[in-house]
Each structure stands twice: as structure tokens, then as C-alpha cells.
Amino acid sequence: MKGDRVEIVVDAGDTTRTYEVIATRAGRRVETAVRRGVVEVSEVTRNGTVVRTARFMSTRVLALVEQPVPREVEQAG
């Protein structure tokens, strides 16, 4: 959903760097996966097409923070 966001904090030697992957359009979402020592964060369309991907070595990732957009709760009447 537009506004979904993942922040990645990475050890860059003498400092840390923060990266963000944000769902930029309506209907897109951000997915994370850890495979073979690599953390992948991807922006994905409704039908599953990957728009862009950020990859980081898992040994360098200090924090991975998923921040979904608050969804409105429908009230049954």
C-alpha cells in the first residue's frame, strides 16, 4: 500500500548508514526477504512484479524496521 516503508540501518565501517525503501504508488507494497546471507527489500506491484530492489549483506545489517501505513478499521454496523 502506498506509504509502506522499510528502514535499513547498515554498518559502513566507521559509521552507520540508513536507507529507506518506500512504496511510492497506490497498490504497491514493500517486501523483505533474507536469503543466503543477503537481505533483500523490494517494492512490488499488485500483480507481483518487482519495481526495484535493495540488497545488503546480512552481516552488515544492524536493524531492519518495517513501518506499514496504518490501515483504517472498518466498523460493522
Order of alpha helices (4+ residues) and beta strands (2+ residues): beta-beta-beta-beta-beta-beta
